[in-house]
Amino acid sequence: MKAPAFWWRRPGVAALLLSPFAAIYGHFAGRRMRRSGVRPPLPVICVGNFVVGGAGKTPTALALARLAIDMGLKPAFLTRGHGGALKGPVQVDPKLHTAQDVGDEALLLVTLAPVVKALDRTAGLARLTDIGANLCIMDDGFQNPSIDKTLSLVVVDGGVGVGNGLTLPAGPLRAPLSIQMAAADAVLVLGAGPHSARVIAAAARAGKAVLDARTVPCGPRLADDRPLFAFAGIGRPQKFFDQLVADGYRLAGTRAFADHHAFSEADAAEVLEAAAIADAALVTTSKDAARLAGSGGRLAELLATTLVYEVETRFASPTAVRELIAATRDRWLRDTFCRGST
C-alpha cells in the first residue's frame, strides 16, 4: 500500500474528514507507547521513525553498527523482519534464508553483524546474548512498548519531515508527535529539507538532542554511457530517483512500487520491457535487490540485468554519535548496578 499523497501536504478536506478517526487512533497509540517494557539483558539502541514508511532506518542502523565495531563493541541487530514468513527467533543466515523468510532489511543488516529475526522481540533478545553480542541495535520498534529501550534514536527524512503532522489515518504519524517526542532520546535528521523544521522545533522544545546525517552513494560508479530506468519498492521511491539525478545520472524512466513490494513475474516483465523500449540500463536499491534474490523465471532475469545503487548513512559528527553509543552503554550498566543493589 502506498501512502496517500495528501499525507505530505497541508491538511485539507481528506485530512479533516479523517481527523475523528485520527484522534481515536492517536489516543490508543499514545496510551500503548506509555506502557513499561521488559528489562533487556544488554543495551538496546532502537532506530525508529515517527511516521509510517521509510525514513532511512536500516542504513542508519548499519552506520551505528560500524561505529560500534570501531569502538571495540560486538553489536547485533534485532528485527521483526517485515514480510518474512519465519516467526523466529532465528539467527539470519544469508546462505539459508531469503527475503521471503526473514524480510529484506535482515539480509542487508547481516552483511555487517549478526541478525536475529523475531516477531516477539523479547524472545529475540535472549538469542542476542547467546551469540555473544554486547549491544543490540533494533531496527524499528520505537512505538512498541515490549522492550525498555536504553536509547531511542528517531530518524526523520528531511525531505518530507512528518508530512501534515497528523496521526493515522489523517496523516502519516504513528502516534501524536508530542507523545512520540517525549519517548525519544535523540532525533536524527537525514538530509536537508525545509519540512524537517517542525520536527527540529519540537525536539528543541522537548530538550532532545538533534543530530544530522546524509545518505551518500558508497558503491562503484554505475554505467554512465546509457540512461537508467530506475525501479524501487521502498518507503519513498522518489527519494531514490532524485538521488540518482543528483548524482549525475540520466533517467529514461521510473517505476515506483509500494514499500516492501513482493515482485511478481508480471512486474518483472513490465520493468524489463520498459527498459528495453527506452534502451536504458536497469537500476534499483539494495533492499529491492534483496527481495529479488533467490527467485527464478523473469524475476531472476530482472535481478541479473539490474544494477544496484549502493548508499550509506554518514553522520555529520561521528564523534557525537560515538559519545551517544558510549553513554547508552554507561546508562545500561549504571541501571543494572542500581537494580542489582536494591
Secondary structure, DSSP 4 states (H G I P E B T S, - for coil): -PPPGGGGSS--HHHHHHHHHHHHHHHHHHHHHTS--BPPSS-EEEEE-SBSS-SSHHHHHHHHHHHHHHTT--EEEEE--TT-S--S-EE--TTT--HHHH-HHHHHHTTTS-EEE-SSHHHHHHHHHHTT-SEEEEES-TT-TTB--SEEEEEEETTTTTTTS-BTTTSSBSS-HHHHHHH-SEEEEES--GGGHHHHHHHHHHT-EEEEEEEEE-SPPPPSSS-EEEEE-SS-HHHHHHHHHHTTPPEEEEEE--TT----HHHHHHHHHHHHHHT-EEEEEHHHHHHHTT--HHHHHHHHTEEEE-EEEEES-HHHHHHHHHHHHHHHHHHHHHHHT-
